[in-house]
Amino acid sequence: MTVALKDIGEAMYGDQWINPMADDLEVSQRTMRRWATGTSEIPVGVWEDLLTLMLLRRMALDDNILAIKANFLPKSQIGAI
């Protein structure tokens, strides 16, 4: 499971993902490091919270993608993206 956590963390926050993810999940940085190293098991509720954060991020990105397509790309290019 820690590999998935690291992959998700890097995708959402970049290389320095532990502290911002800990802040968003409202856990200590120490707890996040234990989860990242596999020292402690990640509770199911944390996975649920992380999924919510991921879905919110995806929705924000989707909205911005649509805005860019609608406002900044020629109509002929929109279908190609």
C-alpha positions in Angstrom: 0.0 0.0 0.0 2.8 2.4 0.6 3.8 2.4 -3.0 0.3 3.6 -3.9 0.4 6.3 -1.3 3.8 7.5 -2.6 2.5 7.5 -6.2 -0.6 9.4 -5.3 1.3 11.8 -3.1 3.8 12.6 -5.9 1.0 13.0 -8.5 -1.0 15.4 -6.3 1.8 17.4 -4.6 5.1 16.7 -6.4 8.3 15.3 -4.9 7.8 17.0 -1.5 4.4 15.4 -1.0 4.5 14.2 2.6 3.9 17.6 4.4 1.1 18.9 2.2 -0.7 15.6 2.1 -0.4 15.4 5.9 -1.9 18.9 6.2 -4.8 18.1 3.8 -5.5 14.8 5.7 -5.2 16.6 9.0 -2.6 14.2 10.4 0.9 14.8 11.7 3.8 14.7 9.4 5.3 11.9 11.6 2.2 9.8 11.0 2.4 10.4 7.3 6.0 9.4 7.3 5.1 6.2 9.1 2.5 5.4 6.5 4.9 6.3 3.7 7.5 3.8 5.0 5.0 1.1 5.8 5.8 1.3 9.5 2.1 1.9 10.3 -1.0 0.7 8.4 -3.1 3.3 6.8 -6.6 3.3 8.1 -9.5 2.8 5.7 -11.0 6.2 6.6 -7.7 7.8 5.4 -8.0 6.1 2.1 -11.6 7.4 1.9 -10.4 10.9 2.7 -7.6 10.7 0.2 -10.0 9.5 -2.5 -12.2 12.6 -1.8 -9.2 14.9 -2.1 -8.3 13.2 -5.4 -11.8 13.5 -6.8 -11.9 17.2 -5.8 -8.6 17.8 -7.5 -9.8 16.0 -10.7 -13.0 18.0 -10.7 -11.0 21.3 -10.5 -8.6 20.2 -13.2 -11.6 19.1 -15.4 -13.2 22.5 -15.0 -9.9 24.3 -15.9 -9.5 22.0 -19.0 -12.9 23.0 -20.2 -12.3 26.7 -19.6 -9.0 26.6 -21.5 -10.7 24.7 -24.4 -13.6 27.2 -24.5 -11.6 30.4 -24.1 -8.2 29.9 -25.5 -8.1 27.3 -28.2 -9.4 27.7 -31.8 -12.5 25.6 -32.3 -10.7 23.5 -34.9 -8.2 22.3 -32.2 -10.7 21.4 -29.5 -11.6 18.0 -31.0 -7.9 17.0 -31.3 -7.3 17.3 -27.6 
